[in-house]
Amino acid sequence: MDTSSPARLYCTLVGAVLVIAGIIGFFWSSSFDTGSAAVARESDEVLGLLAVNGWHNVIGHLAIGLFLLAAAGSAPRQAALAVGLVYIVLTVWGFLVVEDGFGDILGLIPINTEDNILHLILGLTGLAAGAATPAVGRHAADGDRGAARSA
């Protein structure tokens, strides 16, 4: 296991921040109401910037943060690439649904322009961290053993 890599750093730092943000987000809004009208009515903006509700806290922050923390020790490159891709998809989706600064995803998760910008940053850094971390696989190790046997 590598001691450090850009992907491991991404998984550890972003994972920890997302878990903390998910917990703190419940102090702003813990509503699990569904439907576009209810999401708009029951969501709140953390520090006046990022739209949250119970679903956003659980799915968007806690689940992804815990996934990144769990993967930091075993598969950080794959996790950084996967989460980076998920955030890029969420960014595109978010920009498509946000009107007048606010929207929702699937009638569950509130999203605003600031969320979209944050998702874009998280997506690009996740993809960059995954790309900057060399892939370590069985094929490289098998090639080394094969070279040693033929010598």
N, C-alpha and C positions, 0 to 999 in steps of 0.2 A: 504494500500500500504506500502510495506517495505521501510524503510528509506535508507538502503544501503544493498547491497549484492554483491557477486562477479560478478554476471551476470549484474547487473545495472552498476557497475564500468566498466566492459568490454564494454557494450553498449555505455556508455558515453565517455570513453576515446578513444576507437577504432573508434567509430563513428565520433568524433570530428577530430581526426587525419586523417581519410580517407577523410572527407570533405575538410580539409585544403590541403591535398595531391592532391585531384582532382583539386582544384583551381590552386595550384602551378604548377601542371603537364601541364596546358595549356601554361605556359611560355616556356616549353621545346618543346612540340609538340601539335598542335591543329588540326592536319590533321584527317579527317574522311574518308580517302581513304580506299577502301576495296580490298581484294584479297591478297594472300600471298606476291607477289612481291611488291605491293604498300605498304603494312604494313611494310615490311622489309625496304623499301626505305624511307618512310615518318615518321617512328617512331624515337624517340630519347631516350636517357637514362638519367634520372634525376640523377644529381650528378655523372654521369658516371656509375650508378649501375642498376637502375630499368627501364625497357623498358616501354614507354608510347606512346600513341597517343590520339586523341580525344575520341575514343570509350572507351579506357582503363580508361581515366579520368572520363567520364560520368558514365559508367556501373560499372567499378571496384572500383571506389573511391566514387564519389558523390552519386550514387544511394544506394549503400550498407551503406555508412556513414549516409545518411539521414534516411534510414530505421532503423539503430541501434539507432540513436538519438530519433526518434519517438517512438520506442519500449521501450526505457529506463524507461519511466514512467508507462507503462501499461503491458508489457509482456517481461521483460528483460530476463527471463530464457529461454523462447521459442525462442526469437530472437538470443541469444548467441548460443544456440544449433543449430539452423537452419543455421546461418552464419558460425559457426564452421564447420558444415558438408559441406556446399557449398565450403568453402576454402579447405577442405581436398580433395574433388572431383576435384577442380581446380588444386591442387598440383599434384595429380596422373595424370590427363590429361596433365598438363604442362610438367611433366617429360617425358611423352610419346611423345610429339610433339617437344620438344627442341632438336635440333641437332646443334652441334658446338656452343653451348651457346645461340642460339636464335631460336624462333619458333613463331607460332601464333595460336590463338584459333578461329576457324571458319572463318579464313581469315579476322578477324576484330581486334582482340586484340593481340598486341605484348606481348610476354612473354619470359623471359630468366631464367637462372638458379637462379639468385638472387631473381627474383619474386617468383619462386617456393619455395625457402627457406622461404621467408617472408610469403607466403600463408600457408605453413606448420605451422609456428609459430602462425599465426593468427587463423588457424583452431584448433590447439591443445589447445590454450588458451581459445578460445570460447567454445569448448566442456568441458574443465576443469571448466570454470566459470559457465556454465550451470549446470554441475553435482554437483558443490559445493554449488549451491543455492537450498535450499529446495523447493520442489513443494508445492504451496499453492493452494488448490482447494476446491470445494464445499463439497467433500466427507469428508474431515477432519472436516469442520464446521458442517455438518449434523450429524456426529458421536458424536460431543460434545453436540448438542442439544438433540439427542436421549438419551444420558446418563443422561442429566439433567432431562428429562421428566420421566424416569423410576425411578429416586431416590425419 
